[in-house]
Amino acid sequence: MFRRELGSEPTQNPEDLTMIARRVLRQKYIAADVGFTGANFAIAETGMISITENEGNARLTAALPKTMVTLLGIEKVLPRFEDLALFLPMLATVGTGQPLTCYNSFYGGPRQSGEPDGPEEYHVVLLDNRRTELLADAEQRDALHCIRCGGCLNVCPIFRNVGGHTYGTTYSGPIGSVLTPHLRGLQEWKHLSYASSLCGACTEICPVKIDLHHHLLQNRRNAARQKPSLAEKLAFKMFAFIVNRPGLYQFVKRAGRLLQRLHPLVKGSRLDPAHAWTNTRDLPPIVQKTFKEYWRSRPGGAQGGGTR
């Protein structure tokens, strides 16, 4: 990827790759007019923004461009500066197993006279994006306690295998499955709450005690109470019609195998019927022989015989 995108010499040495990335990215930071950062916490007492990282990218974003913009969810505000003595070690320990993250930076405004670096202008954008609606929900408002440590993502038997960005949402993992339907629409994102084993590992690991696996169930319940879309109704009626007719079901399975061979011709285009899936994943191949077909092909298989 480095050779294709950056024109660098091929190498598998981690230090060489790091230096290539540093050389290319540093020039982008120097040339940038505006730098955007997020924020881990904001302190009401001092008006400061707290950013935690292991890489140093946020420090470059804050130090080099002339203008700095911080996008801050309103749920990240802490009352006092001393509260960070609890939250910063908690975030590091649960997220990456460190006593404290490598870089913990605080920003309180633009560069002052006599200071060697920092932005000339500094803007903080407070984001609601339906967070106050969630705050009004007494049943699920504790989801706003999340400190984005990633602990639930790391222990989840689903997301630790498929990855954090599999479903195309900003907030990944179990907490993303809880929050995203609130922030972006329940009917459109209700499928996230079903991508769960409900084992409760996410709730157990959460350092701020969010009742995650019960919130997934509550999202399912709330989605079922709302009217499904017309497309969803038609899809389930068609599914029921097919699976209740064994002959038709067998025909559709065979047709699916043939049609999937044509899928590479339309993959990535508007004609792709599975584009919602294939935008970020490969379509699993349909097996060329079902278990029943395999069993019947064995000696004595059609009569239910054969060796054990």
Secondary structure as the mmCIF struct_conf table of DSSP 4:
data_model
#
loop_
_struct_conf.conf_type_id
_struct_conf.id
_struct_conf.beg_label_comp_id
_struct_conf.beg_label_asym_id
_struct_conf.beg_label_seq_id
_struct_conf.end_label_comp_id
_struct_conf.end_label_asym_id
_struct_conf.end_label_seq_id
HELX_RH_AL_P HELX_RH_AL_P1 PHE A 2 LEU A 6
HELX_LH_PP_P HELX_LH_PP_P1 SER A 8 PRO A 10
HELX_RH_AL_P HELX_RH_AL_P2 PRO A 14 ALA A 31
BEND BEND1 ASP A 33 ASP A 33
STRN STRN1 VAL A 34 THR A 37
BEND BEND2 ASN A 40 ASN A 40
STRN STRN2 PHE A 41 ILE A 43
TURN_TY1_P TURN_TY1_P1 ALA A 44 GLY A 47
STRN STRN3 MET A 48 GLU A 53
BEND BEND3 ASN A 54 GLY A 56
HELX_RH_AL_P HELX_RH_AL_P3 ASN A 57 ALA A 63
BEND BEND4 LEU A 64 LYS A 66
STRN STRN4 THR A 67 GLY A 73
HELX_RH_3T_P HELX_RH_3T_P1 ILE A 74 LYS A 76
STRN STRN5 VAL A 77 LEU A 78
BEND BEND5 PRO A 79 PRO A 79
HELX_RH_3T_P HELX_RH_3T_P2 PHE A 81 ASP A 83
HELX_RH_AL_P HELX_RH_AL_P4 LEU A 84 THR A 96
BEND BEND6 GLY A 97 GLY A 97
BEND BEND7 PRO A 99 LEU A 100
BEND BEND8 CYS A 102 CYS A 102
STRN STRN6 TYR A 103 TYR A 107
BEND BEND9 GLY A 109 PRO A 110
HELX_LH_PP_P HELX_LH_PP_P2 ARG A 111 GLN A 112
TURN_TY1_P TURN_TY1_P2 SER A 113 GLY A 114
BEND BEND10 PRO A 116 GLY A 118
BEND BEND11 GLU A 120 GLU A 120
STRN STRN7 GLU A 121 LEU A 127
TURN_TY1_P TURN_TY1_P3 ASN A 129 ARG A 130
HELX_RH_AL_P HELX_RH_AL_P5 ARG A 131 LEU A 135
TURN_TY1_P TURN_TY1_P4 ALA A 136 ALA A 136
TURN_TY1_P TURN_TY1_P5 ALA A 138 GLN A 140
HELX_RH_3T_P HELX_RH_3T_P3 ARG A 141 HIS A 145
HELX_RH_AL_P HELX_RH_AL_P6 GLY A 151 VAL A 155
TURN_TY1_P TURN_TY1_P6 PRO A 157 ILE A 158
HELX_RH_AL_P HELX_RH_AL_P7 PHE A 159 VAL A 162
TURN_TY1_P TURN_TY1_P7 GLY A 164 TYR A 167
BEND BEND12 THR A 170 TYR A 171
HELX_RH_AL_P HELX_RH_AL_P8 GLY A 173 ARG A 184
HELX_RH_AL_P HELX_RH_AL_P9 LEU A 186 TRP A 189
HELX_RH_3T_P HELX_RH_3T_P4 LYS A 190 TYR A 194
BEND BEND13 ALA A 195 ALA A 195
BEND BEND14 GLY A 200 GLY A 200
HELX_RH_AL_P HELX_RH_AL_P10 ALA A 201 ILE A 205
TURN_TY1_P TURN_TY1_P8 PRO A 207 VAL A 208
HELX_RH_AL_P HELX_RH_AL_P11 LEU A 212 ARG A 225
BEND BEND15 GLN A 226 GLN A 226
HELX_LH_PP_P HELX_LH_PP_P3 LYS A 227 SER A 229
HELX_RH_AL_P HELX_RH_AL_P12 LEU A 230 VAL A 243
TURN_TY1_P TURN_TY1_P9 ASN A 244 ASN A 244
HELX_RH_AL_P HELX_RH_AL_P13 PRO A 246 VAL A 266
TURN_TY1_P TURN_TY1_P10 LYS A 267 GLY A 268
BEND BEND16 SER A 269 SER A 269
TURN_TY1_P TURN_TY1_P11 ARG A 270 LEU A 271
TURN_TY1_P TURN_TY1_P12 PRO A 273 ALA A 274
HELX_RH_AL_P HELX_RH_AL_P14 HIS A 275 THR A 278
TURN_TY1_P TURN_TY1_P13 ASN A 279 THR A 280
BEND BEND17 ARG A 281 ARG A 281
HELX_LH_PP_P HELX_LH_PP_P4 ASP A 282 VAL A 287
BEND BEND18 GLN A 288 LYS A 289
HELX_RH_AL_P HELX_RH_AL_P15 PHE A 291 SER A 297
BEND BEND19 ARG A 298 ARG A 298
TURN_TY1_P TURN_TY1_P14 PRO A 299 GLY A 304
BEND BEND20 GLY A 306 GLY A 306
#
